[in-house]
């Protein structure tokens, strides 16, 4: 069994990138999947969220590309816009030594024409959501004839969201001679049927049987509906965290919880289906950048959020399906780090808890709080309601303006900016926009410096986003 990336027959360029990124030991899904995919075989990969599957399929795709041909050679289908952006970022990061590599994100919520123009200029890898990908295929703006590999990432989630018909149409539009890859946290009969229809002699790779890893501690706290807010405050005060993701089932509940937390002085934001793509991107950037400490979300954010060191997931309400619970709590405890998930359950939720325990094969630990001795919301808020350490700056230039992370870093730390490297956090480059995390104490000075100065000899507008 391979114990390092060098034994996986990856190219020197990819091995160099892997080493630069600090990836020392491949994860089990990478060990099992990469050799199969490099051999050109179809694959069904079943593994938990955060297991390293994006690199498991991205590395073989990158190795197989013909960069001299500016044609679409790989298609990656994802359930959400957020996951599509995350996968595209990872592919670009892993392929940064592939000169001329073009990875394009194709999702709804963004204008169609610029995507069509980019496709016409030529791309190597397209990552997108089923609806928008099918739209491009139907209108003829995607030429599928050169697609050698198609990946359905988080296929079970796409089924949950009602995308089965779109997925089938996409697969039918692609060349018959191709590599078809399915990744899924669970393996319902529908996916088995898709595999039988669209794959040939697929190799099945199963890691952990979809169960939650031991590094995620899972707790349940009994709280009836009228007591939910008090229980939430208690959990946030009881379990130390730098950032927490709080799931609700309804937008109205999100609004109620957000108002309460904000009035208590907490650093909080929300993510739900009413936000347009630009607003969603800003919220996620602030959360990733530690500019917001608490994010309240519906299941639109259950997958696709890529946040390092997410300490705590709270289910303010249990989801309707046990599989969704698995996806929710899988946002914490990633990359081998210990995580914590706390679910607030009413007495009527007991059947749901039993279904979750049957699916995951483990008993969820019950915890108790003494309601009579509870000091109240104000006292709890003092324990957890503190400002976020960073602010996020939005810059009006991105990848298509030839802006790179080093350019932004140079503008901030050079003579014009004058910031220390320690004041600057995550830098995220999108097509026409960039986000940079800056220490809260110097963020306004950083905005002023960026607006007065230049990046790569050009002026870009810089604004401070949503300080809470």
C-alpha positions, 0 to 999 in steps of 0.5 A, a space after each residue: 500500500 503506497 505511503 507517500 505521493 511519490 509511489 502513486 506514479 504522479 508526474 514530477 510537476 504534480 509531485 512538486 506541487 504536492 510537496 510545496 503544498 505540504 501534503 506529505 501522506 495521501 489519504 486513504 481515498 487518494 491511495 485507493 483512487 489515484 492508481 485506478 483513475 490514472 489507469 483510465 478505469 471508471 470508479 465509484 468512490 464512497 468516502 466522507 466529506 473532508 477525506 481528500 477526494 477532490 485531490 483524488 480525482 483532480 490529480 489524475 485529471 491534471 496528469 492526463 490533460 493535453 495542454 497544447 489543445 485548448 479544448 474541454 477534456 474534463 467535466 466535473 459536476 457538483 451539487 452547489 455553486 459553492 462546491 463548484 468554486 471550491 473544486 475549481 480552486 483546488 484544481 487550479 492550485 494543484 495545477 499551478 505548474 501546468 502552464 496555460 491551464 484553464 479551469 472554468 466554473 459554470 454555475 447559475 446565478 452568474 451571467 451566461 454570456 461571459 461563460 459562453 465567451 470563455 468556453 469559446 476561447 477554450 478551456 481544459 476543465 469545466 466545473 459546474 452545477 447540473 442546471 447550468 452545465 446542461 444549459 450550455 450543452 443544450 445551447 451548444 456553447 459546450 463542445 463535449 466531443 473531447 471530454 475524456 473524463 466526467 466526475 459526478 462529485 457528491 452525487 448523492 447530494 445532487 440526487 437529494 436536490 432533484 438533479 437526477 434527470 439533469 445528471 442523466 442528460 449530461 452523461 448522455 450528451 458526452 462521448 460514449 468512450 470516456 472515463 466516468 467517476 462517481 464520488 458519494 458519501 452514501 450509496 443509495 440504489 439510484 446511484 447504483 442504477 446510474 453506475 450500471 447505466 453509465 459506467 463500464 466495469 467500475 472499480 468500487 472504493 469504499 472508505 469508512 463505509 460512509 460513517 463519521 470519523 472518530 475525530 468528530 465528537 457528536 453530542 445531543 442536547 435535549 431542548 424543546 422549541 421554546 428553549 432552543 435559543 437558551 440551549 444554543 447560547 449555552 452550547 456556544 458558551 460551553 464549547 470553546 470555538 473560534 468559528 461555528 456553523 449553525 444549521 437551521 431548516 428555515 430562513 425564518 428561523 435563521 433570521 430569528 437566530 441571527 437577530 438574537 445573536 447580533 443583538 448580543 454582540 456576536 460576530 454573525 452572518 447568514 447564508 440562505 437561498 434568498 441571497 444572490 451569488 455575489 452576496 453568497 460569495 461575500 458571506 463565504 469569503 468573510 467566514 473563511 477569512 475569520 471576519 465572521 465567527 458564527 455563520 447560520 445557514 440552511 442546507 444550501 451551505 451543507 456542502 461546498 463550505 471549505 473552512 480550515 479549522 472549523 471547530 464547531 457545528 451546531 444543528 439548531 434543528 435536526 434535518 429531515 433526512 439522516 444523510 443530510 445530518 452526515 453532510 452537516 457534521 462533516 464540515 468539522 473535524 477535517 484533515 484529521 483534526 478533532 471536531 465537535 457537532 452539537 445537535 439541539 433535539 426536541 422530544 419529538 426528534 427521538 425517531 430522527 436520532 435513532 435513524 441517524 445512529 442506524 445510518 452512522 453506526 454509532 451512538 450519539 452522546 447525550 449531554 444535559 444542562 441544568 435549566 434551573 441553574 442557567 445564568 441566562 443569555 446575557 451571561 452566556 453571550 459574555 463567554 462567546 460574543 467577541 469580535 472576529 480577528 480579521 476584516 475582509 477587503 474586496 478588491 475589484 480585480 481578479 484572475 482575468 486581470 492577471 492579479 495573483 496573491 503575491 501581487 496583493 501581498 506586495 501591495 499591502 506590505 510594500 512601501 505604499 501599504 506598510 503592513 506586516 506580513 503577520 497582519 495579512 491572512 487568506 487571499 482568495 482570487 476569483 475571476 474579476 474580484 479578490 478577497 483578502 483577510 487583514 487584521 481588524 486593527 489595520 484594515 481601514 488603513 489597508 483599504 486606504 493604501 490599496 485605493 491610493 496605490 497600484 497593483 501590478 501598475 493598475 488601480 483597483 477599487 478596494 472596499 471593506 466588506 460587511 464588518 460585524 
